[in-house]
Amino acid sequence: MDFYHKYIFIIGSGAIGKALAIFLSQAGRKVTMIRGSVDDGRTITRRFAVEIENGVMHKADVEVATLNSFSQIDGIVVLATKSFGNEKLAGALNSKIGDSPIVLLQNGLGIEQPFLERGYQQVYRCVLFVTSQSIDEVVVRFKPVTTCPVGIEHGDEEQLNNIVGHLNTPDFGFMSEVHIQHIIWKKAIINCVFNSVCSLLEIDNGIFHRNPDALKIARRVIAECTTIAHAKGIAIQPDDVEHGLVQISRLSDGQAISTLQDIRRNNRTEIETLNAEIVRIAEQIHQQDAVREIRLLGELTKIKSELSLNLLSERKILI
């Protein structure tokens, strides 16, 4: 089925969702952004802006709706929400999207399972190699690292190429990737390092290319994670992962990782689909002793996140 003439529905109005909506709108694609946190049935049009390199600003008017606005969603469905909401979304979307393909622009391991378990026929995974940070409600700052690969969890190669052709733009690039699992694991390991270490140190992504001691911690975490990847049949080399980590660190110097942004905004984080998921997999294959550092970093990050959420609750009670 050809989806080139159909809409792209971006579920999630965070920094990634807004950036993608702007670039697609400027490329002439028909885009609706669906807010994941609000479901009041309203549809409005808002002007959003994305700042790229050298302060260049791109702006576009984007239709913003909620899930209750639609009885059926016919087009390419892109998830740019936090992965911890996938179980709920898989249930909410099941009766709405029919045979429309769903593309997950999310971090983590195993995040596609809620959709596969409910029998979704067209499920694709994207590995993001970009950083995006909200400046205010309508402006985001965006930096691409490299083209983002998209692969098949359940579907076919013809449809994959169709989807990639429709999502790809000069500023936010996508490409088809047959061997997506290797890249998913590599990026998940890199995210485990960034999302825990940067959040605990409250520092930007550039710390690993600037500070040798931070890089030493990263190497130990990478070593633990690649041990588990190898046990699962994913042949990832620690040096390759470290090279990717340092490259992202250099290219996103000054940018805050998403988990740190969430903690600062008193939002829930995705650490459970990163560090905690690798620990869960390690326990499943009886290698829990091999992931002591990644377990500790994940637990500390989770505590830090929960403390910020508790602080927000206490403030609301006082108000």
N, C-alpha and C positions, 0 to 999 in steps of 0.2 A: 504494500500500500504506500502511495506517495504522500508524504506529509508536507511537501514544500509549499502547498497552497494553504496550509492550515496554521492556526495560531500556535504560538509557544506560550505555555502557561508556566510561569516561574513561581513556585510555592516557596515563600520566604522573602521578607523585605529587609534583610540585613545587608551588610556591606557587599557581599558577593552578589546577592540577588539584585540589588540596585545597579551595581556596575554592569552586570550582564544585561539587564533590561535596557539600560541607556545605550550600550553598544549595539544591541540588536535593533532597537528602535531607529537609531541613526543609519543602520544598514538597510532599513526599509522593511524589516520583518514585523509581523503582527504579534504584539506582545501584550500579555496581561500579567501583572504581578499580583499574586494572591497572598494576603497576609496570613501567616501561620498562627499568630497569637490572638487574633481578633476574628470573630465570626458573626458579625451583626447584619450581614446581607447587603451592606452598602457598597456601591461602586462609584469611585471618584476618579478624577484625573489630576495628577500632581506632576510638577516639574522637578526633576532630580538632576543632579550634576555629579560628574566624576572628574577628579583631578588626576592627571597622569604626569609623566616625567616633564620636568622643566616648567611645572605650573600650568600646563595646558589644560583647559577646562572644557569638557564635553557636557552638553545639556540636552535633555529630551523630556517631552511630556509622555507620561506612562499611565495607562489605565491601572488602577489599583482596586482590587475586589477582595471578597472573602469567599470561602468554600460554599457558604449558603447562597451565594449569588448564582450558583450553577446546579442544575439537575444532572447535566451531562457535560463532560470536559472532553472535547474532540480536538486533539492536536498533540504536540510534544509536551510532556509534563516534566519539568525540571525541578528537582528538589534541592533547594538552597537553604533548607532549615537545619537546625541542629539534629544530629542523628539520634539523640535519645528520644525524639518524638516519633520515630518511624513506626513503632508498633501501633500507635494511635492513628497516624496518617494512613497506614496500610488498610486499616479498617474503614476509615472515613472515605477513602478514595475508591474502594473496591466496587461500589455500585455506580460510580460516576464516570470512570475513564474507559470502560469497555476494552477495546484492543489497542488503545493509544499507548505508545511507548512511554516508559518512565525512565528518566536519567538522574542518577544520584550524584550531585555535586557536594559530597560530604566527606569528612575525614573518618578514619577508623576501619576496623576489621569486623566483618560479619554484619555490617549495617543493612545489607540487602535481604537478610533472612526473613524479616516480617513479610516482605512482598512475595518472595519465592514460596513461603509456607502457605500463603493465601492463594496461590495459583496464578499470579500475574504472569502473562505470557511474554511481555516485552520489557525486560529489566536490564538496564545498562549502567555501568559504573564509570564515573569520571574521576581521575586523580588530578586534583588542582595543584598547579604550579604557579600560583599567583598569590599575592597578598592584597587584602583590601581592608581599609580601616574607616569607620564612620567618623566624620568631622562634626556633623550635627544631623538633624533629622532628614535632611535632603541632600547632603553633600558627603561623598566618600572619596578617599584617596586610594588609588589603585596602582599596583606595580606587578607587571608580568615577569616571571622568571624564565619560563619557556612554554612551549605549546602544551596544552593539557590533553593527555591521551584519554580516549573513551573506549571501553571494551564491553564484551557481552557477558552478562550473568545468565540471562535466558533470552534468546532471540536469534536473529540471523545476521549475517555479515552485510547483506544488501540493505537491510533496514539500518544497521549501524552506520554505514557510509552515508545514507540518506540523512540521518539525524545530524551527523557531524557536519555535513555540508550546509545544513540549515542553521546550526549554532555558531559556526565559525565566522569570526570577524577579524579585521586587521589588528585590533587592540586586545581582543580576548580570543586567543586562538585555540582551536580544538583539532585533534587528529584521531583517526581510527587506530586501534591497537589490538591485535589478536591476542598477545600474551599479557593480558592486563593484570593477572594475579601477582606476577613478579613485581610489577610497578606498585600495586596496591600495598604489598608488604613493605617495599622499600620506603614509600612515602609515609606509611603508618609508623615505621620505626623512627624516621626523621621527626614526625609530629610528636612522638612520645618524648623525644629529647626537648624540642622547642617548648611544647605545651606544659611540661613539668618544670624544667630548669628555669626558663625565662619567667614563668609565673611565680616561682618561689623566690627568685632573685629580684622580681619586679623590674626587669630589664628588657630592652628591645632585642630583636632577633640578631643584631650584629655582634652580640657578645662572643659567639664561638669563633669568629675570625679575628676578634680583637684581644681575646683573653685566653692564654694557653691553659690555664687551670680549668676554665669552663670546658674547653675542648677535651681535656683529659676525662672529665666526667662523662661527656658525650661519648667518647670512645668506649668507656666501660658499659654504658647503657646499650650502645650499638652491638657490642660483643654478646651481651646477654640475649638481645632480641634475635640476632642472626642465628644463635644456637637453636632457638625455638623454631625459627623459620626453616632451618635445615631439617629439623626433626619432622616438619610438616611437608617436606619435599620441595621447598622453595629455595633454590640455590642462589642465595644472595651473599656477596662478599662484603665484609666489613669496610674495606677500603673504598668500595664503590658507594656505600651508604654515606661514609664520612665525606667523600668528595661532593655528593649531592647536598649534604647538610651545610658544608662550608660555602658552597655556591649560593644556596638560598640565603645564608647568613649575610654574605657580602651584598647580594642584590636587594635584600630587604632591611639593610642597616637603617636603624631609626624607627622601624615599624614594630608595633606591638603584636605578639601572637594572639590568636583568637581567644584562647583560654584566659590570658591576662586581661584582655579587653572585657571578657565576660565577668571576671572577678571584680574588676574596677566598677562595672555597672551593676553589680549584685545580681548577675544572671547565673543560671545553672550552666555548668561546663560539660564538654564532651570527653572528659578524662576517662570515663568508664568504657568507652569504645576504643581507647588507646592503651595506656599503661595497664589498666585493669583487665582489658580483654586479652592482652598478651599473657598476663599472669594466669588468667582463667584457662587459656589454651595450654600453658605450661603445666598446670595442675592436672588437666585432662590427660596429658601424656606422661604424667608422673615425673616431671622435671621442674618441680616447684623450687628446688634449691638452686636452680640455674638463673633465677630472676630476682635475686634479693634486692639489688639496687633499683631496678625499675619498679618493683613492688613498693619500696620505701618512698621513692619520688612520687609515685601515683597516689599513695595513701596521704602523703603530706599535702599534695595539691588538692585532693578531695576535701581534706579538713579545712584548708584555706578557703576553698569555694564555699563550703557549708557555713563557715564562720561569717563570710560576707553575706550569705543569704539570711542567716540568723540576725545579723546586725540590721539588715533591711526590715525584717519582720518586727524587731524591737522598735525601730523608728516609726513604723506604721502604727504600732500600738500606742506610742507616746503621742502621735498626732491625733 
